[in-house]
Amino acid sequence: MIGLVQRVSEARVTVDGAVLGEIGHGLLVLVCAEPADTPAHAARMVDKLLKLRIFSDDAGKMNRSVVDVAGGLLIVSQFTLAADVSGGNRPSFTAAAGPDLGRQLYERVLALARERHPVVACGVFGADMRVALVNDGPVTIPLRIT
């Protein structure tokens, strides 16, 4: 499972002009399932997101998690994280999970996050979304859960 984590001061996702998910400070997480991924990968992704220490402590060091700072999670499906451009200029997405598995694992990530964290917003799987964010830092961290 692939994730791209951005520490944000605010983020929102809209579909057809309607805001569907929005957070203040926290993490915007783009998530992509791969064909070999399982619900265990989704669980490890949520564990990592909740424990990732990328918020500043009182000394200015990245030493606090989204839980520690009572931040939000905005989780958005993003199959293009699996893009392969090694064969030319048009990306191939064959490394991404198919729609059924992708949806199942994305929904598993959301369910686990909601069980363990009080502020979780999301986009719509497979929708044409607009994501707006203010990257704080900027801090952007790629994750690969194996």
N, C-alpha and C positions, 0 to 999 in steps of 0.2 A: 504494500500500500504506500502510496506517495502522498506527502503533504507539503504544502508551502504555507508557512506560518508567518504572519506579519503582525508585529506589535503595533496597535493603532490607538489613537486618541478618540477616534470615532469611525464607524463603518456602517454601511447599509447596502441592501440588495433590493432592487426594484424589478418588477415584471410588468410590462404594459403600463408603465407610469405609476404603479402602485407599490409603495414600500411594503415589502413582505417580512423583512428582518432587519433589525437595527440594534447596534450596541454603542455605548460610549467607550471608555477605555477598556482595552482587552486584547483579544486575539482574533484576527480574521484568518480563517483556516480554509485553504483550498484543498480538496481531498479527491484523490483518484484511486480507484481500485484497479488491480491488475488480475489477470486470469487465475493465478494460483492463490490469490488471497482468500482468507477464511474469516469467520467471525472472530477468531483469536487475533488476527491482524487488526481488526477494528478495535478490539479491547486494548491491545498494546498501543494503538494510535491515541486513544482517549487517555490512557495512563500517561503517555509522554506529554500530551498537551496540558494536562492538569499539573504535571510536575516540572515542566520546562521552566527553568529559572532565567527569565529574560527581562524581568522588571527590576528597576533599580531599588536598592536598599537605601538606608539613610546615608551611607558613605558613597553613594553613586555607583556602586558595583551591581552588575546584573546578578542578583542573588534571591529574587523573589518570584514566585509563580503567579499565574492568573488567579489561583485560589487565594494566595496570600494578599493580593491587592484587591480582592473582590471585583475582579474585572469580568467582562462578558466574553462569550464565545460566539462568533458568527461563522457558521460552518457552511461552506458552499461546495457543491459537486463541481469537479473540473477535470473532465477526461483528457483535456489537452496537455495535462502534466506528463502524460505518457508519450508525448510526441517524439517521433524519431525523424530527424532530418539528415541522417547520414547518407541516404541514397539520393539526395537531390535537394531541391528547394521547396518541394511540396511536402508537408509533414505527413507521416503515416501514423495512424493511431491504433495499429494492430496490437500494440503492447498494453492497451487499456482493456479492462474487463468489458464483456458485452453488457448491453443495457440491463438485462435481468439481474445479473450478479452485481453490476455496478450499483443499481438501485438498492438491492438487498443490503449490501455492505455500507453504503452511505446512510441508509436508514438505521442500520445497527450502530454506527458511530453516533448518530443523533440520539438514539434511545439511551445509549450508555452515558453520553455526555449529560443528558437531561436527568438521569438517575443520580449523577454524582456532582452536578454543578447547578447552582440556582439560576444563572442567566445564560440561556442558550437560544440563539436565533439561527435561522437558516434560510437558504434559498429554496428553489424548487428543482428537483432532479430533472435534467433534460430540457429545462426551459431556457429561452433566450433571456438572459438576465443582464442587468447593469449593476456593477459593483462599484461603489464609491467608498474611498477610504482616505484617512489622513494617517500615513505611516509615521509612527512615533520613533524617532531616532535618526535615520530610519533603521529599523531592525527587521530583517527578512531572513528566515531560516528554512532551508529545505530539509525535509525528513523522508527517510525511506525506512519503512517498517518491514522487517523480514521475519 
